[in-house]
Amino acid sequence: MARIFITGSADGLGRAAAQTLMAAGHDVVLHARSAQRLTAVRDLVDRGVPAVVGDLADQDETSSVAEQVNRLGPMDAVIHNAGVYTGPHIMPVNVTAPYLLTALIQRPQRLVYLSSGMHRGGRAELAHIDWSGRRATGSYSDSKLFVTTLAAAVARIWPNVISNAVDPGWVPTRMGGPGAPDDLRLGHLTQEWLATTDDSRARSSGGYWYHQRLQDPHGAVHDVDFQTELLAALAECTGTAMV
């Protein structure tokens, strides 16, 4: 059985994945943005499920999340599920936080990053991005292109870690809305599978997955020059290099 940390697991796809993984016998570490949000998973915490707290829109709190996870001991997998769709915190939550947590959390065997089919509409342009969220720069599509590129970059520079990105589809969560047409169960199945399975297909790294099938991502995702540029920009803004 695996030990898995899931960001943004107080509701939506993150909570659904946590519940399914726990039902399968895995150990899960939950994450909530604040102590108030932690009440949403009080039923799980009261059963002894460990949880960490920190706002991923804030770099100091994100670093604290990494410290809290490390104090719990090594993880077998980390699912970077947390994300926002609108507002000035798109870049810090969707991109900067996954980068910083990846750099600071004791290296797991597997990493899973939540992407979106909308990443194909993203722009591979970093010059004017404010990663801190003090200014609203870049779109949701841009952020998902960047985090998908991050997943591929990690796969390249850390060959002993299985790193993949997942498009969960447009599912009926708080972010997706009640009218979203895709299947909620399929929306969290692939990240659970990538985090835990012994299936040889999921033992590959650097992929972009949709419903357990490899897809072709935006052309910039596997561009080593763009990966290098992205990692350098994130290292500069966080003061933390990924080594």
N, C-alpha and C positions, 0 to 999 in steps of 0.2 A: 504494500500500500504506500501511496505517495503522500508527501506533505506539501501543500500547495498554498501559496499566498495569492489572494485575489484583491486587486484594488477596486474601489467603488463597489463593494459587495453588500451595501446596505439595502439595495433594491435592484430592480431591473435584471439585466442579463447576469450581472455579477452575483446577485443573491441566488438566482436560479441555478447558476453553475455551482455555487457553494452547496446548495441543498442536494443537488444531484450527486456531486462528488462525495459528500458525507454519507448519503444513502448507500453509495457503493463501497463504503468502508474507508475512504481516504481521510486524512487529517487536513483540515482547512484552517487557515488563518484569515480572518475577516479584516476589512478596512472600512472605516467610516470617516467622513469629512470632519465631523465634530462629535463631541460627547452627546449632543442633542440628537444627531443623526444615528448614533449608536443605539438609541432606543428602538429603532426600526428592526434591529436584529437582537433585541433583548432576549427573545425566546431561545435563540441559539447560544448566546453568551451565558445565559442561565444554565445551559446544559454543559458548560465547560469549554465551549469553543473559544479559543483565544482571539482577541481583536486588537487592532492598533488604530490610533486616531491621528488625523492630520489633514489639513487642507492642502491639496496638491496644487492649488493656485499660488501657493506661497513656498518659495524655495527653502526657507528655514524649516517650515513644517514638513516639507517633503523629506528633507534630510533627517528630521526627527522620526518620520515613519520608517525610514531605512534603519535607523538605530534601534527602534523598537522591534523590528523584524529580526535583526541580527541578534538581539538579546534572547529571542526565542529559539535560536539555533538555526542550522542550515535548512534551507528549503530544497525540495526536489524540483519544484517548478514554480514560476511566477507568471500569473496571468495579468497583464496590464489592461484591465477592463475599463477603468474610470475614463470618462470623457464628457465633454460638453459640446453643445451644437451651436450656441450663439453667445455673444457677449465678448468682453475684452479678455476673458481667461481661456479662450480656445487654445492658444499656443502653450501657455504654461501647463495646463492640465493635460492636453492631448499629446504634447511633444516633450516639453522640458521635463516634466515629472517622470515620464517613462525613462527618459535618458538618465536622469539623476538617480533614480531608484536602481536602474541597471548598473550604473557605475558604483553605487554604494552598498547594495545588498550583497552579502556573501554569495558568490557565483553559484547558481543552481545548475542542474543538468539540462533544464528546458526553460525556454522563455517563449511566451505567447503574447503578441501585441494585437489589440483590436483595431482593425482598419475599417474600411468602408468601400463599397463600389464607387462612391463619390470621389475617391482619391484619384481616379482617372481624369477628373476635371481640375486637379490641382496644378499649380504652377511651380516648376522647379527653379524658383527664384528666392534667394535668401537675403538680398542686400538690405531690404527695408523692414525685415521682421523684428518686432519687439517681443523677445521670448519671455519677458517678465510679466506681460499683461498690463503694464501701465498705460500702454496705448493699444487700441484695437487694430492690429495689423494682420493681414492674411485671412483666409476663409477657412471654413470647416474642411473643405476639399483639400486646401493646401496642407492643413494640419495632418490629414490622413495620408497624404502623399509622403509627408516628412516622417511620420511614425512607421509607415511601411518600409521606407528607405532605411530607417534606423534598424528595423528587424533584419533586413538583408545585410546591413553593414556589420551588425553583431555576429551574424552567421559567418561572415567572411573573416573577421578579425579574431573571433573566438571559436576556432574549429572544434573544440571539445564541448561546446554548448549547442544544443539544438534550438535554433531561434526561427520562429515563423510568425507571419501575420495572417489574420483571419478577417474575412468579411462576414459578419453575422447575418447580413440581409437587413431588410427594413421590417423590423418586428414591432409588435404592439407593447412597447414599454413606455415609461414616462417620457423618454426622449423621442421615441418613434411615433407616439400618439396611438390612440385606440383604433384608428382606421388603417394602420400599417398592414400590408397584405401578406407578409411572409410569416412562416410558422415559427412561433416563439421557441418551441423545443429545438428545432433545427438551429435557431439563433445562438444557442449556447452549447450545442453538441460538439461542434468541431474543436472549440478551445479545450473542452474537457478531454476529448480524445487525444489531442496533441500533447496535453500535459501529462497523460497517464498511460497511454496504450503501448503495447509491445508490437503493434502492427508495423511491419517494415516500412510501409508507406509514410508513416508519421515519424520515422527515425531519420528522415532527410531534413536538411536545414536550409533556410533562406527562401522558403516557399511563401506563396500567397494563396490562401485556401478559402474556398466557399463550399459549405456543406460537404466537407471531407473530400473535395476535389481540388486539385491544383489548377490555378487560373494564371493567365498572363497579366501581370500588373503593368502599370504605367512604365514607359520605357526608361524613366530616370531612376527607377528603384534599384536596378542592378548596374547603374553607371558608377564606377568606382570613384571617378572625379567628384561626382555630386555627393556620394556617400562621404568622402573625405571632407568636402566643404561643409556638409551638415554637421559632422562630428566636431569639426573645428569650431564652428559657430556655437554649438551647444557647450563645448568645453569652455569657451571664452565667457559665455554669459553665466555659467554656473560656477566657474572657477574650479571645475572638477573634470579632469581628463579621464577618458575611458581607456584603461591600459590592460 
